[in-house]
């Protein structure tokens, strides 16, 4: 199975489950088409990986998540994250398809220490630019990384029909659940995870920029535990349920939030200066997005409208699904939903 065949291609089957294998847990989503103007029905499930992140534990977490969602298909769509892929947004001269393919082989060799035979890659021309230039998205992944991801899912009893990348899944979920109509504003989505945060900048279905930032919930927990003299488990609880200590918690994690702000500022400035893309709104997702006052912290620092994005609120939960997946946990499922949405 080659990444190059799967990345940007339309998928024929509407009976697939999206599987998001994260640092902390596995999220799955099976999205069923609905009649015109009705909300699509989604089945959601979670399986915990941490603290024992072994191949066997990942397989069991996939099984647990699928059982939790009560999925009725064996066909799965997966994605790989930025740390295991090289994603480049290249500004290149306009040229023929054949010349572009040859030029990109040179770019691949420049950006990775591996040989072409060890890599799977795909590219897509995103847009035309002034001065007879084009913007090209190039995604490169080691074949071994893809095969490892496929093996986890196969060992859980499923078949993998496609492998995408996290930024494309996030964009797809956003377009499926946030009604912007024809208003093609530039959006930034920040997925704040346990070990790192993912930033994706796009307009409509066109990605312009994505990167990982090495700041996440683990940093928050460590700071809270050290400052308050408590263990990690209690730090995790206090972070989400501060019970009157909201201001103190934000103060403790502020140095890490400023690291995140600094990195976001560099990225936003690059988008505006080099790509002529000014971000209109920031959306937060991921396990750490619901930390108290986090959205207002970003809004105050960037003077940019910031919202917590819960993609599940735009869908109908399948019968028997717990309401916590629509409310308290909905922000975890963007990538899984993006993979699960039929095309």
N, C-alpha and C positions, 0 to 999 in steps of 0.2 A: 504493500500500500504506500503510495507516494503522496507526500504533502502537496507537491505541485499540482496533482490532479484534484485535490480535495478543497484547497483553501477558499477559493472564491466562486466555486461552481454551485449552481442551483441544485437542490436535492429533491429527488422525485418523490420520496415517501413522506407521507404526512403522519406516520405512526412511528415516531422516534422519540427517545428520551434524551434530553441534554444532561450531560454529566460534567460537573465542575469539581475537580479534585484540588482542593485548596490546601493551605498549610495546616489548618486546624480541623477541618471536616470536609466531607463530601456532600455536595448539594445536587439533587436531581430534580428535573422538571419535565413532565410530559404535557404538552399543550395541544389541545384538540381544537380544530376549526369549529366556529360557531356560525349559525345563520347570519345573514346580512344585518348589520347594526347591533348584533348581540355580542356580549363579552365572550371571549374564548374561555374554555374551561381548562384549568391547570391542576395537575396532580403534583404535589411537592413532597420531597423527603430529605432527611438529613441523617448522615452517619458520622460519628466522631472518629477522628484519626489520632489526634494528640492525646497523651504525650508519647505514645509508642508508634513512631512513624516508620514502620517496616513495610516491605511489600505485602506480607500476609495481612497486616492490619489495614492497609489501604484497600485490599480486596474485600475484607470483611466489612469495611465501612461502606463500600459501594453496595454490597448486598443489603446491608441494614437500611441504607437510604432508599434503595429500590423497593424494599419491603414496606418501608414507612410510607412511600408514595403509592403503593399498590399499583405499580405500572403493569400494563398489559401488552407490552411489546418487548422483543429481544433486540431491536435495532437501536443502537446508541450513537450519539454524536458527541465528540469530545473536543477539548481545546487544550492548547499548551500555552503556558504563560511566558511573559517577556524574559525572565531569567534563563529559561531554557531555549529561547529563540533569540535571533538577532533581527531586529526590525529597523529598517532605515527608510526615511522619507527623502528621496533624492531629487534634486533639481537638475535636470539634464537637458541638453539640446533636443529639439524635435528631430526624430529620425524614423526610419522604417522599422517595422516589427523585427525583421531579421537583424538589423544593425543594433537595435536595442537589446535583443537577447544576447548578442555577443558582448556588448558593452557591460551588461549586468554580470556576465561571468567574470569579468575583470573585477567588478565591484565586490563580488562574493569572495574572491580570493584575497582581496584587500581587507575585508572586514572580519575574516575568520581564519584561525590557524589550521583548519581542516581542509582536506582535499575535496574537490567537487564530488567525487564518488562517495564520500562519507556524508554528504549533505543532501537534504531535500529543500527545494526552494520554490517560491512562487512570486510573481510580481503582478502589479496592476497599475495602469496609468490612471491616476486620480483626476488630473485636471490639466488644462492648458494654461500656461502663464505668459505674461508679456515677453517680448523679445525672442519669440520663437523657442520657448522653453516649455518643458512639461514637468509635472511632479509625479514621481513614481514611488509606489509602496513596494518595498522588497522585504520579504519575510524568509528567513533562513533558519533551518533547524537541523540538528544532527539526526540522522536516521535512527540511531539507537534511542534517542529521547522519545521519538514518536513511537517506536516499537515497544518501549517500556510502558508507555501510557496505554497503548492498545492491549498489551498483555494483561495489565491490571484489570481492564474491563472484560476481556475474554475470560479470564480466570474467575470472574464474578458471574459468568454464565450468559454474557451478552455478546453481540456482534457489533463491531464498529463500522459505521457506514461513511463517516467523514471525520476529519480532524481539522479544526480551525485554530485561530488564535484569540486570546481573551479580548483584545480591543475590538475585534470585529463582532464578537458575541455581545459585548456591552452595547455597541451601536445598534445592533439589530433589536435587542431588547428595548432600548430606548425608543426607537422608532415605532415599535409595536405597542408601546404602553403609554407614551406621552404625546398627546394630540397637539402638535404645533401647526398642523395644516401646511400651508404653503410658505409659512414664515421661516425661511432658511437662515436662522441666526446661528452663530458659532457657539457651541456648547462645550463645556468641560465637565467630565465626570471623574470624580476621585473615589476610587475603591480603596478604602482604608482597611487593610487586613491585619493579620496577627504579627507577621514579620516585616511586611512591606506594604507600600501603597502603590496603586496603579493609577496613572493619569492618562486619560484619552481626550483628545480635542478633535471635534468633528463638526460638520454641518450637513444635515440631511443624512445620507448614507455614505458620505465621503469622509474618511479619516484624514486628518492633517498632521497629527502628532501623537505619539504615545511613549511613555517611559515608565520605569519603576523607580520608586524612591524608597531607600532603606530605612523607613520610619514606620512603625506600626504599634499595635496593641501591646506587644511584648515590651517595648520601651516604656509605654505608659504604666504597665503593671509593675515593672522593675522600679520605676521612680516612686510610685505610690507605696510599694512595699518597704523601700528603704526609708522614705520620709516618715511614714506612719508606724514603722516597726511591726509590720504584719507580714504574714506569708503571702505567696503568690495567689493562692485560691481566694483569700480574703480580699486582696487587692483587686482581683477581678470582680468580685461582688460589689465592693465599694465603688468602683469605677462606674458601674451601670446603675447602682442604687445607692447614691450618696447620702440620702436621708438627712438633708439639711446641710450637707458639707459640699455642695456643688461648687461654690467659689474656691474652697480649699483644694479640691481635686483639680480644677482647671489651673490653679496657680502652680500645683506640683508638676503637672505635665506640660506647662507652658514652654519650657526650654525645648522640648521635643516638638511641640507644635510650631515653634518659631523655626526650627530646622526644616519642617515641612513647608512652612510659609516661604522661606528663602528659596527652596528648590522649586516651588510652584511659581514664584515670581520670576525666576530665571527662565522657566519654560514658557510662561505667559508672554514675557518680553520677547523671547525668540519668535513665538508665533506672530506677534504684532510686527516686529522689526523685519524678519526675514520672509514671512509668509503672507504678510498683510492681512492677518486674521485676528480681529479683536474679539475677545471672548465676552459674551453677553450675560451668561449665567453659569453658575457652578452647582452641580448636583453631587451629593455625597451618598455613597453606598458602602457596603462591607460591614464586617463585624464590629468595627470601632465607630461607625458613623453615628450611632445612637448615644455616644457619650454625651452627657448633659452639657448644653451650651456650646457644643462644637460648631454647629452651623452658624450661630451668631458670632463666634470667634473669627471664623473665616470671613464672614460678611463684613465685619468691622475692619479687618486688616486689609481686605482687597477693595472695599467699597463696591462690592459686586453681589448681586442678589444670589443667595445661597440657600439651597433647599435640600432636605432629606428626601431621596427618591426611593419610593417603595413600589416596584413594578407590579407587585401582586395585587395592589388595589385596583388596577385597571383590568383585572381578570376575575373570572368566577372560580372559586375553589371547588374541586371535585367533592362529591358527597362523602361525608365522613372525615374530611380533612380538618385538622384542628385550627381554630381561629387564630392561635398564636402565630401561625405561618403567614397569615394575612397582615397582622398587626406588628407584633414585636419582632418577628423574624423575617418579614418580607424583604427587607433591604439586603439580605444575604443571597438572594436567588437571581440576580440580574444576569450573570453569565450563563447559568443553567437554563433560564428562560430564553435567552438569546439563541442558545443552541437548540432548544426544544421547539421553538417557533417554526412551523412548516413554511416552506417557501413556494 
